[in-house]
């Protein structure tokens, strides 16, 4: 859609729809990220217009492409720089705690860790979760994306823009990096290579190894859960992500 001044990307959601909350959360993130953050600007909003919520964002996805995360990609320096910028974006006021998002991962993990469930590498997950304290993840007010992947990282005119903030939350500044790490492994990085990339991020140097391991275990278990219980067409990709998560988790546990 084209406006008088800006080209905009318009999102229209029924107010009564279950996805309306995700839509409102994306607007909340856009309003609270600092000026100059690598995200599409929220241009205008219309609330509850005849049962619809309407939001207009700066148009980014025209002439843009998804970031490539493979080890040989020239996009990696841009992505890491963007991640460093986001890890310094603090939210002022009350925001959704990241524990709300992680509890969703916990629910799936708890199902697979039940005593009657056969689970490969159970010892690995139990070791990672033994000292994990979910409440410690919220001990900061950094605004987090929570679902970074190559589809959420758009490159346009040499800049990376982060889109899709429907799971945005507040918590420790290294969490987005921790959640991206298994995806780097799935793109062909070794766990050591992924760790070396993240080590350049100031926020990552402050990451708690026990919390990283526990969060990785829950991320991996959630993908296993989706592989076994989600749509059949996604089974192979979910199993591949879970395998990458296990590789990254074993590496992180070796550092404890």
C-alpha positions in Angstrom: 0.0 0.0 0.0 1.3 3.5 -0.8 0.7 6.5 1.4 1.2 10.2 0.7 4.6 10.4 2.3 5.8 6.9 3.0 5.5 3.5 1.4 4.1 1.3 4.1 3.5 -2.3 4.9 0.0 -2.7 6.4 -1.0 -5.4 8.8 -4.8 -5.9 9.4 -6.0 -8.3 12.1 -9.5 -9.0 13.4 -9.7 -7.6 16.9 -11.3 -10.8 18.2 -8.7 -13.1 16.5 -6.3 -15.1 18.7 -3.4 -13.5 16.7 -4.5 -10.0 17.7 -2.3 -10.3 20.8 0.7 -11.0 18.6 -0.1 -8.1 16.4 -0.4 -5.7 19.4 2.9 -7.0 20.8 4.6 -6.2 17.6 3.3 -2.7 17.8 4.4 -2.5 21.4 8.0 -3.5 20.4 8.1 -0.9 17.6 7.0 1.8 20.0 9.6 1.0 22.6 12.7 0.2 20.6 15.1 3.2 20.6 15.2 5.6 17.7 17.6 4.3 15.0 17.1 0.7 16.0 17.4 -1.7 12.9 13.7 -2.3 12.7 10.8 -1.0 10.5 9.3 2.2 11.9 5.7 2.1 13.1 4.1 4.8 10.9 0.5 4.8 12.0 -2.1 2.8 13.9 -5.9 2.4 13.8 -7.4 0.6 16.7 -10.6 -1.4 16.6 -11.9 0.0 13.3 -15.1 -1.9 12.7 -13.6 -4.9 14.5 -10.2 -4.7 12.9 -6.8 -3.5 14.2 -4.6 -1.9 11.5 -0.9 -1.0 11.7 1.3 0.5 9.1 5.0 -0.1 9.2 7.8 1.3 7.1 8.1 -0.8 4.0 11.3 -2.9 4.2 10.5 -6.1 2.4 10.4 -4.7 -1.1 13.8 -5.2 -2.8 15.0 -6.9 0.4 16.4 -10.4 0.9 16.8 -12.8 3.8 20.1 -12.9 5.5 22.3 -15.9 4.7 23.8 -17.4 7.9 26.1 -20.1 6.4 29.8 -20.0 7.5 30.9 -18.6 4.1 28.3 -15.8 4.1 29.3 -12.2 3.8 26.1 -11.3 5.7 27.5 -12.5 9.0 29.3 -9.3 10.0 26.2 -7.3 9.3 24.0 -9.8 11.3 26.4 -9.8 14.3 26.6 -6.0 14.3 22.8 -5.8 14.3 22.6 -8.3 17.2 25.1 -6.2 19.1 22.9 -3.1 18.6 19.8 -4.9 19.7 21.4 -6.3 22.8 21.8 -2.7 24.0 18.1 -1.7 23.5 16.6 -1.3 26.9 12.8 -1.0 27.4 11.7 1.8 29.7 8.6 0.9 31.8 6.7 -2.4 32.2 7.1 -5.0 29.5 6.3 -8.7 28.9 8.9 -10.7 30.7 10.9 -13.2 28.7 9.8 -15.9 31.1 6.3 -15.8 29.5 8.0 -16.9 26.3 10.3 -19.5 27.9 7.4 -21.1 29.9 6.0 -22.1 26.5 9.2 -23.9 25.7 9.1 -25.5 29.2 5.6 -26.9 28.7 6.8 -28.8 25.6 10.0 -29.9 27.3 8.2 -31.1 30.4 6.0 -33.3 28.2 9.1 -35.0 26.6 10.9 -35.4 29.9 8.0 -37.3 31.5 8.9 -40.7 33.0 6.9 -42.6 30.5 8.5 -40.9 27.5 11.4 -42.5 25.6 13.9 -39.7 24.9 17.3 -39.9 23.3 20.0 -37.8 25.1 17.8 -37.5 28.2 20.9 -37.2 30.4 22.0 -34.2 28.4 18.8 -32.3 28.9 18.5 -33.2 32.6 22.1 -32.1 33.2 21.4 -28.8 31.5 18.2 -28.2 33.5 19.4 -29.3 36.9 20.5 -25.9 38.0 18.4 -23.8 35.6 16.4 -21.0 37.2 14.0 -19.5 34.7 13.3 -16.5 36.8 16.9 -15.3 36.4 16.3 -14.7 32.7 14.2 -11.7 33.4 16.9 -9.8 35.5 17.3 -7.1 32.9 15.1 -4.8 30.7 16.6 -5.4 27.3 13.9 -5.7 24.6 14.3 -9.1 23.0 13.0 -10.5 19.7 13.0 -14.2 20.9 12.5 -15.7 17.4 15.4 -14.5 15.3 16.2 -16.6 12.2 17.1 -15.9 8.6 13.5 -15.0 7.7 13.4 -12.3 10.3 16.6 -10.7 9.2 16.1 -8.7 6.0 19.0 -7.1 4.2 18.2 -4.0 2.1 20.8 -1.5 0.7 23.5 -3.0 2.9 21.6 -2.8 6.2 20.0 -5.5 8.3 16.4 -4.9 9.4 14.8 -7.1 12.1 11.1 -7.9 11.4 8.5 -10.1 13.1 8.4 -8.9 16.7 5.2 -10.8 17.7 7.1 -12.7 20.5 8.9 -9.6 21.8 9.8 -9.6 25.5 12.2 -8.1 28.1 15.0 -9.9 29.7 18.8 -10.5 29.8 20.6 -9.0 26.8 22.3 -12.2 25.6 19.2 -14.2 25.2 18.6 -13.5 21.5 22.2 -14.6 20.8 21.7 -17.8 22.8 18.5 -18.6 20.8 20.2 -17.8 17.5 23.2 -20.1 18.2 21.6 -23.4 17.4 20.4 -21.9 14.1 23.9 -21.0 13.2 24.9 -24.7 13.8 22.0 -25.8 11.6 23.4 -23.6 8.8 26.7 -25.4 8.9 28.7 -23.8 11.6 30.4 -26.0 14.1 29.5 -25.4 17.7 33.0 -23.9 18.2 32.5 -21.6 15.2 29.1 -20.4 16.5 30.7 -19.8 19.9 33.5 -17.8 18.3 31.0 -15.6 16.4 29.0 -14.9 19.6 32.1 -14.1 21.6 32.5 -10.8 19.7 29.2 -9.6 21.2 29.7 -7.5 24.4 26.4 -8.9 25.9 27.5 -12.5 25.3 30.6 -12.1 27.5 28.3 -11.6 30.4 26.1 -14.7 29.6 25.6 -17.1 32.5 26.7 -20.6 31.2 24.2 -22.4 33.3 21.3 -20.3 32.0 22.6 -20.6 28.4 22.6 -24.4 28.7 19.2 -24.6 30.3 17.7 -22.3 27.6 19.3 -24.3 24.9 17.9 -27.5 26.3 14.4 -26.0 26.3 14.8 -24.7 22.8 15.9 -28.1 21.6 13.1 -30.0 23.3 10.5 -27.6 21.9 11.7 -28.4 18.4 11.6 -32.2 19.2 8.0 -31.7 20.5 7.0 -30.0 17.3 8.7 -32.8 15.2 6.6 -35.4 17.0 3.4 -33.5 17.4 3.3 -30.8 14.7 2.5 -31.0 11.0 4.1 -33.9 9.1 5.6 -31.6 6.5 7.6 -29.9 9.2 8.9 -33.0 10.9 12.2 -33.2 9.0 13.1 -29.6 9.5 12.2 -29.7 13.2 14.3 -32.8 13.7 17.2 -31.1 12.0 16.9 -28.1 14.3 16.7 -30.3 17.3 19.9 -32.1 16.2 21.7 -28.7 15.9 20.4 -27.8 19.3 21.8 -31.0 20.8 25.2 -30.3 19.3 25.3 -26.7 20.6 24.0 -28.0 24.0 26.7 -30.6 24.3 29.3 -28.0 23.5 27.9 -25.6 26.1 27.8 -28.3 28.8 31.4 -29.0 28.1 32.1 -25.4 29.2 30.5 -25.8 32.6 
